[in-house]
Amino acid sequence: MRKSLIAIFMIALVIFSFSACKRDKDQGSAPAAASVESAPVTLNWAMWDYDLTIYYKPLVTAYQTKNPNVKIECIDLGSADYSTVLMTQLSGGADFDVVMIKEVPSYGNLVRQNHLEPLNAFIRSSNIDTKLYGGMVEQLTVNGEVYTLPFRSDIYLLYYNKDIFDAAGVPYPGNDLTMDQYDALARRLTSGSGANKIYGAHYHTWRSQVQNFGLLDGKQTMVDGSYEFLIPYYEKALKAQDDGIIQAYSTLRTSGTHYSGVFFNSQIAMMHQGSWFIATQIDRVKSGEALSKNWGLAKLPHPPGIAAGTSPAAITGVSVNRNSRNKAAALEFAKFLSSPEGAAVLANTGTIPAMMTPEVINAIASMPGFPTDAASKEALNVAQTYLEFPLHERLADIETVLNEAHDGIMTKNLTLSDGIRQMNERVGRIIR
């Protein structure tokens, strides 16, 4: 009888212990908040292209080494439909703690659906210096609250071929180049004809290659519905095209020419392009595919009166699921990913983080194959960045109109005035 009672007691103890563990897990971070630094916790991190992206594993390793009580589970939702899948999963109660924000439109949708944790109070209590993000936090603020921390950013830079400059006896571009100086420089560097022609500059076929210059004063955006501010930049691009200083837009479209190819093959002297091209150029020089082995960087050319180093930017953010059961730990991990420490990990993989500190710039500039001149390193210092597209619920429709008008203007199927009028009228109907 006594043995039976002991057995019953032991079974009851096991059941109670199991129930208590399950209850603590179900209740989430509330009871564990005071002991986040010591209690074991598993964080589910939603992202895309885990196996194809070089920085996920180093970030996880760095964080888990410093926080051995935390295990990071990476949940790959795929790239093609990431934003749609993420929204569906969160709406269905998916057990994600930390989520990557791929694009501004999806960020706005997630905020409207109340899926993201507001971060203002956490930013204040953690003494996060938002100035280090170059104005991105302010542009991601919705009704006075921010719901994502900038993780990585792609800015625009000027890439140039030093050998072409040397052959023409022209000094390299400086880090404070106006649009007029950029145009004049391109004209001096254009030479030859036919298959041997070298173009002074290059405008790829994306509408952003022309339109983004109009954003650099911060006074207007691409969703305002009035686009007269783009006229001087289209005039400059069309004139350069007519004068043979840049390749014709219609030729580039018809042939499917990629901007990397003409730079690799030393067919262009200069090219304004995203910072993502740095790692590609280094890799292609190393493999021998790129003939443009002697290259450099400068800050993006800018309109008069705009600070050198001002650039449009595309942003990737990191957010916390509002319904995370490990919220305190999730916030700390999100803070790490967007911190100087996380930025250093990104930089060591050749990726441009959103937070550009001197240590980050040193890491990128120290990569084997990065130009060794001081001016190229200085080009990485950003004064101010502006989102290519701000928050707007009809962003996809607006971009479709802008793309179509851009194509019409650059192929001369539309006059410049007709193209601008089309943008104004069609976008105006969308945003009304």
C-alpha positions as CSV (number, residue, x, y, z in Angstrom):
1,M,0.0,0.0,0.0
2,R,2.8,2.3,1.0
3,K,4.6,1.6,-2.3
4,S,1.4,2.4,-4.2
5,L,1.1,5.7,-2.5
6,I,4.7,6.6,-3.3
7,A,4.2,5.6,-7.0
8,I,1.0,7.8,-7.2
9,F,2.9,10.7,-5.6
10,M,5.7,10.4,-8.1
11,I,3.4,10.3,-11.1
12,A,1.5,13.3,-9.8
13,L,4.8,15.2,-9.3
14,V,5.9,14.4,-12.9
15,I,2.5,15.6,-14.3
16,F,2.7,18.8,-12.2
17,S,6.2,19.5,-13.4
18,F,5.3,19.0,-17.1
19,S,2.2,21.2,-16.7
20,A,4.2,23.9,-15.1
21,C,6.8,23.9,-17.9
22,K,4.1,24.0,-20.6
23,R,2.3,26.8,-18.7
24,D,5.5,28.9,-18.6
25,K,6.0,28.4,-22.3
26,D,2.4,29.2,-23.1
27,Q,2.5,32.4,-21.0
28,G,5.6,33.5,-22.9
29,S,7.9,36.3,-22.0
30,A,5.9,37.9,-19.2
31,P,7.2,35.7,-16.4
32,A,10.6,35.4,-18.0
33,A,11.2,39.0,-18.7
34,A,13.2,39.6,-15.6
35,S,15.5,36.8,-16.3
36,V,16.0,37.1,-20.1
37,E,19.8,37.0,-19.7
38,S,19.8,33.6,-18.0
39,A,16.7,31.7,-18.9
40,P,17.0,29.4,-21.9
41,V,14.9,30.7,-24.8
42,T,14.3,29.8,-28.5
43,L,13.6,32.6,-30.9
44,N,12.0,31.9,-34.3
45,W,13.4,34.3,-36.9
46,A,11.4,34.7,-40.1
47,M,13.5,35.7,-43.2
48,W,14.0,34.8,-46.9
49,D,16.8,33.0,-48.8
50,Y,18.6,31.6,-45.8
51,D,20.9,29.3,-47.8
52,L,21.6,32.0,-50.4
53,T,22.4,34.9,-48.1
54,I,25.9,35.1,-46.6
55,Y,25.2,37.1,-43.5
56,Y,22.5,35.1,-41.6
57,K,24.8,32.3,-40.3
58,P,27.5,34.7,-39.0
59,L,24.9,36.9,-37.3
60,V,23.3,33.9,-35.5
61,T,26.8,32.5,-34.5
62,A,27.8,35.9,-33.1
63,Y,24.7,36.4,-31.1
64,Q,24.5,32.8,-29.7
65,T,28.2,33.0,-28.7
66,K,27.5,36.1,-26.7
67,N,24.2,34.7,-25.4
68,P,24.5,31.0,-25.0
69,N,21.1,30.8,-23.3
70,V,19.4,31.9,-26.6
71,K,18.8,29.6,-29.6
72,I,17.9,31.1,-32.9
73,E,15.7,29.1,-35.2
74,C,15.8,30.5,-38.8
75,I,12.5,30.1,-40.6
76,D,13.0,30.6,-44.4
77,L,9.7,31.8,-46.0
78,G,11.3,32.0,-49.5
79,S,12.0,35.2,-51.5
80,A,9.5,35.5,-54.3
81,D,6.3,35.8,-52.1
82,Y,8.0,36.6,-48.8
83,S,5.9,39.6,-47.8
84,T,2.6,37.9,-48.7
85,V,3.5,34.6,-46.9
86,L,4.7,36.6,-43.8
87,M,1.4,38.5,-43.7
88,T,-0.6,35.3,-44.0
89,Q,1.5,33.5,-41.4
90,L,1.2,36.3,-38.9
91,S,-2.5,36.6,-39.5
92,G,-2.8,32.9,-38.8
93,G,-1.0,33.2,-35.5
94,A,2.5,31.9,-36.5
95,D,4.9,31.6,-33.7
96,F,7.5,34.0,-35.1
97,D,9.4,36.2,-32.6
98,V,11.6,38.3,-35.0
99,V,10.7,39.1,-38.6
100,M,12.6,40.7,-41.4
101,I,10.9,43.5,-43.3
102,K,11.7,43.2,-47.0
103,E,10.1,46.3,-48.5
104,V,8.3,49.5,-47.4
105,P,4.8,48.5,-48.7
106,S,4.7,45.3,-46.7
107,Y,5.9,47.2,-43.7
108,G,3.0,49.6,-43.9
109,N,0.6,46.6,-44.3
110,L,2.0,44.8,-41.3
111,V,1.6,48.0,-39.2
112,R,-2.0,48.5,-40.3
113,Q,-2.8,44.9,-39.4
114,N,-1.3,45.4,-35.9
115,H,1.3,42.6,-36.3
116,L,4.4,44.5,-35.3
117,E,5.6,45.6,-31.8
118,P,5.9,49.4,-31.4
119,L,9.5,50.3,-30.6
120,N,9.6,53.9,-29.4
121,A,9.7,53.0,-25.7
122,F,12.3,50.3,-26.3
123,I,14.5,52.7,-28.4
124,R,14.5,55.2,-25.5
125,S,15.1,52.7,-22.7
126,S,17.9,51.0,-24.7
127,N,19.5,54.4,-25.6
128,I,19.6,53.5,-29.3
129,D,21.1,56.4,-31.3
130,T,18.7,56.7,-34.3
131,K,20.9,59.3,-35.9
132,L,23.3,56.5,-36.9
133,Y,20.6,55.3,-39.4
134,G,20.9,58.4,-41.5
135,G,17.3,59.6,-41.1
136,M,15.7,56.2,-41.9
137,V,13.9,55.8,-38.5
138,E,12.1,59.1,-39.0
139,Q,10.9,58.0,-42.5
140,L,9.7,54.7,-41.2
141,T,7.6,56.3,-38.4
142,V,3.8,55.8,-38.7
143,N,1.6,58.1,-36.7
144,G,4.5,59.0,-34.3
145,E,5.6,55.4,-33.7
146,V,8.2,53.2,-35.4
147,Y,7.8,49.5,-35.8
148,T,11.1,48.4,-37.4
149,L,14.8,49.0,-36.9
150,P,16.9,49.5,-40.0
151,F,19.0,46.4,-40.6
152,R,20.7,46.9,-43.9
153,S,20.6,49.6,-46.5
154,D,21.6,50.0,-50.2
155,I,22.8,53.5,-51.1
156,Y,23.8,54.8,-54.5
157,L,27.5,55.5,-55.4
158,L,29.5,56.6,-58.4
159,Y,31.6,53.8,-59.8
160,Y,34.4,54.8,-62.2
161,N,37.1,53.2,-64.3
162,K,40.5,54.7,-63.4
163,D,42.2,53.4,-66.6
164,I,39.8,55.4,-68.8
165,F,40.4,58.5,-66.8
166,D,44.1,58.0,-67.0
167,A,44.0,57.5,-70.8
168,A,42.0,60.7,-71.2
169,G,44.3,62.6,-68.8
170,V,41.3,63.6,-66.7
171,P,41.4,63.8,-62.9
172,Y,39.3,61.2,-61.0
173,P,35.9,62.4,-59.8
174,G,35.8,63.9,-56.3
175,N,33.4,63.2,-53.5
176,D,31.5,66.4,-54.0
177,L,30.4,66.3,-57.6
178,T,27.3,68.2,-58.8
179,M,25.1,66.9,-61.5
180,D,26.4,69.6,-63.9
181,Q,30.0,68.6,-63.1
182,Y,29.1,64.9,-63.6
183,D,27.6,65.7,-67.0
184,A,30.7,67.8,-68.1
185,L,33.0,65.0,-66.9
186,A,31.1,62.4,-68.9
187,R,31.4,64.5,-72.0
188,R,35.2,64.8,-71.6
189,L,35.5,61.0,-71.2
190,T,33.4,59.9,-74.2
191,S,35.6,58.8,-77.1
192,G,35.7,56.5,-80.1
193,S,32.9,55.0,-82.2
194,G,31.2,51.8,-83.1
195,A,32.2,48.8,-81.1
196,N,35.2,50.7,-79.7
197,K,33.2,53.6,-78.3
198,I,33.7,54.5,-74.7
199,Y,30.7,56.3,-73.1
200,G,31.4,58.8,-70.4
201,A,28.5,57.7,-68.2
202,H,25.7,55.1,-68.0
203,Y,22.1,55.3,-67.1
204,H,20.6,51.9,-66.6
205,T,17.0,51.4,-67.7
206,W,15.4,51.6,-64.2
207,R,13.3,54.7,-63.7
208,S,15.1,55.2,-60.4
209,Q,18.3,56.0,-62.4
210,V,16.8,59.3,-63.4
211,Q,14.0,60.0,-61.0
212,N,15.9,59.4,-57.7
213,F,18.1,62.5,-58.3
214,G,14.9,64.5,-57.7
215,L,14.6,63.1,-54.2
216,L,17.9,64.4,-52.8
217,D,16.6,67.7,-51.4
218,G,14.1,65.8,-49.2
219,K,11.3,68.2,-50.3
220,Q,9.2,65.8,-52.4
221,T,8.6,62.1,-52.7
222,M,7.6,59.7,-55.5
223,V,4.0,59.4,-54.1
224,D,3.1,63.1,-53.9
225,G,1.2,63.1,-57.2
226,S,3.1,66.1,-58.7
227,Y,6.2,65.4,-60.7
228,E,7.4,68.6,-62.3
229,F,10.5,68.4,-60.0
230,L,11.8,65.6,-62.2
231,I,12.0,67.7,-65.4
232,P,15.6,68.9,-65.0
233,Y,16.9,65.4,-64.5
234,Y,15.0,64.0,-67.5
235,E,16.3,67.0,-69.6
236,K,19.9,66.1,-68.6
237,A,19.5,62.4,-69.3
238,L,17.8,63.0,-72.7
239,K,20.4,65.5,-73.7
240,A,23.2,63.0,-72.8
241,Q,21.4,60.3,-74.8
242,D,20.9,62.6,-77.8
243,D,24.6,63.6,-77.7
244,G,25.9,60.0,-77.5
245,I,27.3,60.5,-74.0
246,I,25.3,57.6,-72.6
247,Q,23.9,54.5,-74.4
248,A,20.4,54.9,-75.8
249,Y,17.7,53.7,-73.5
250,S,15.9,51.9,-76.3
251,T,19.0,50.0,-77.3
252,L,19.6,48.9,-73.7
253,R,16.0,47.8,-73.4
254,T,15.9,45.9,-76.7
255,S,19.3,44.1,-76.1
256,G,18.6,43.4,-72.4
257,T,22.1,44.9,-71.6
258,H,22.9,44.6,-67.9
259,Y,24.8,47.5,-66.3
260,S,27.4,45.2,-64.9
261,G,28.5,44.0,-68.3
262,V,29.3,47.4,-69.7
263,F,31.3,48.3,-66.6
264,F,33.1,44.9,-66.6
265,N,34.1,45.4,-70.2
266,S,35.4,48.9,-69.8
267,Q,32.8,50.4,-72.1
268,I,31.8,53.1,-69.7
269,A,33.9,55.6,-67.7
270,M,31.4,56.2,-64.9
271,M,28.2,54.6,-63.6
272,H,25.9,55.6,-60.8
273,Q,24.6,52.4,-59.2
274,G,23.7,50.7,-55.9
275,S,26.2,49.7,-53.2
276,W,25.3,46.1,-53.8
277,F,27.5,46.2,-56.8
278,I,30.7,46.6,-54.7
279,A,30.8,42.9,-53.8
280,T,29.9,41.8,-57.3
281,Q,32.7,44.0,-58.9
282,I,35.3,42.7,-56.4
283,D,34.2,39.1,-57.2
284,R,34.3,39.5,-60.9
285,V,37.8,41.1,-60.9
286,K,39.0,38.2,-58.7
287,S,37.5,35.7,-61.2
288,G,39.0,37.5,-64.2
289,E,35.6,38.2,-65.7
290,A,35.9,42.0,-65.3
291,L,38.4,43.9,-67.4
292,S,37.8,47.0,-65.3
293,K,40.3,46.0,-62.6
294,N,41.5,49.5,-61.8
295,W,38.4,51.1,-60.4
296,G,37.2,53.5,-57.8
297,L,34.2,55.0,-55.9
298,A,32.9,58.4,-55.3
299,K,29.8,59.8,-53.6
300,L,26.7,60.1,-55.8
301,P,26.5,63.3,-57.8
302,H,24.0,65.7,-56.4
303,P,22.0,68.8,-57.3
304,P,23.4,72.2,-56.3
305,G,22.9,73.1,-52.6
306,I,22.6,69.4,-51.5
307,A,25.2,67.9,-49.1
308,A,27.7,65.5,-50.7
309,G,26.9,62.0,-49.6
310,T,23.1,62.4,-49.8
311,S,21.6,59.4,-51.4
312,P,18.3,57.5,-52.1
313,A,18.2,54.2,-50.2
314,A,16.4,51.0,-50.1
315,I,16.0,49.6,-46.6
316,T,15.6,46.2,-45.0
317,G,14.2,46.3,-41.5
318,V,14.0,44.0,-38.5
319,S,10.8,43.9,-36.4
320,V,9.3,42.0,-33.5
321,N,6.0,40.1,-33.7
322,R,3.5,41.9,-31.5
323,N,2.3,38.5,-30.3
324,S,5.7,37.0,-29.6
325,R,5.7,34.9,-26.5
326,N,9.4,35.8,-26.0
327,K,9.1,39.5,-26.5
328,A,11.9,40.7,-24.2
329,A,14.4,38.4,-25.8
330,A,13.2,39.1,-29.3
331,L,13.6,42.8,-28.7
332,E,17.2,42.3,-27.6
333,F,18.0,40.2,-30.6
334,A,16.4,42.8,-32.9
335,K,18.5,45.4,-31.2
336,F,21.7,43.4,-31.9
337,L,20.9,42.9,-35.5
338,S,20.6,46.6,-36.1
339,S,23.4,47.7,-33.7
340,P,27.0,48.6,-34.4
341,E,28.0,45.0,-33.4
342,G,25.5,43.5,-35.9
343,A,26.6,46.1,-38.5
344,A,30.2,44.9,-38.1
345,V,29.2,41.3,-38.8
346,L,27.3,42.5,-42.0
347,A,30.3,44.6,-43.1
348,N,32.7,41.6,-42.7
349,T,30.6,39.8,-45.3
350,G,30.7,42.7,-47.8
351,T,27.2,43.7,-47.0
352,I,26.2,47.4,-46.4
353,P,24.4,47.7,-43.1
354,A,21.9,50.5,-42.3
355,M,24.2,51.8,-39.5
356,M,27.4,53.2,-41.0
357,T,29.9,53.6,-38.2
358,P,33.7,54.3,-38.7
359,E,34.3,50.6,-37.8
360,V,31.9,49.4,-40.4
361,I,33.4,51.6,-43.1
362,N,36.9,50.4,-42.2
363,A,35.7,46.8,-42.5
364,I,34.2,47.3,-45.9
365,A,37.2,49.2,-47.2
366,S,39.5,46.6,-45.8
367,M,38.0,43.8,-47.9
368,P,40.5,42.3,-50.4
369,G,39.8,43.9,-53.8
370,F,38.2,47.1,-52.5
371,P,39.9,50.2,-54.0
372,T,42.9,51.2,-51.9
373,D,42.6,55.0,-52.3
374,A,41.3,57.1,-49.5
375,A,38.7,58.8,-51.6
376,S,36.9,55.5,-52.4
377,K,36.7,54.7,-48.7
378,E,35.4,58.2,-47.9
379,A,32.7,57.6,-50.5
380,L,31.0,55.2,-48.1
381,N,30.3,58.0,-45.6
382,V,26.7,59.0,-46.0
383,A,25.4,62.4,-45.0
384,Q,21.6,61.8,-45.5
385,T,19.5,59.1,-47.0
386,Y,15.9,59.3,-48.3
387,L,13.7,56.3,-49.0
388,E,13.2,55.7,-52.7
389,F,9.5,55.2,-51.8
390,P,7.9,56.3,-48.6
391,L,4.9,54.6,-47.0
392,H,1.8,54.5,-49.1
393,E,-0.9,51.8,-49.4
394,R,-1.2,52.2,-53.2
395,L,2.6,52.1,-53.7
396,A,2.5,49.2,-56.3
397,D,0.0,51.1,-58.5
398,I,1.9,54.3,-58.3
399,E,5.2,52.6,-59.3
400,T,3.5,51.0,-62.3
401,V,2.5,54.5,-63.6
402,L,5.9,55.9,-63.0
403,N,7.6,53.0,-64.8
404,E,5.3,53.3,-67.8
405,A,5.8,57.1,-68.1
406,H,9.6,56.7,-67.7
407,D,9.7,54.2,-70.5
408,G,7.7,56.5,-72.7
409,I,9.9,59.5,-72.0
410,M,13.2,57.7,-72.5
411,T,12.1,56.0,-75.8
412,K,10.6,59.3,-76.9
413,N,7.2,57.7,-77.4
414,L,6.1,60.5,-75.0
415,T,7.3,64.0,-74.9
416,L,8.7,65.0,-71.6
417,S,5.8,67.3,-70.9
418,D,3.3,64.6,-71.9
419,G,5.1,62.1,-69.7
420,I,5.0,64.4,-66.6
421,R,1.4,65.2,-67.3
422,Q,0.6,61.4,-67.4
423,M,2.3,60.9,-64.1
424,N,0.4,63.7,-62.5
425,E,-3.0,62.7,-63.8
426,R,-2.7,58.9,-63.3
427,V,-1.1,59.0,-59.9
428,G,-3.4,61.8,-58.9
429,R,-6.4,59.5,-59.5
430,I,-4.7,56.8,-57.5
431,I,-4.0,58.8,-54.4
432,R,-7.3,60.8,-54.3
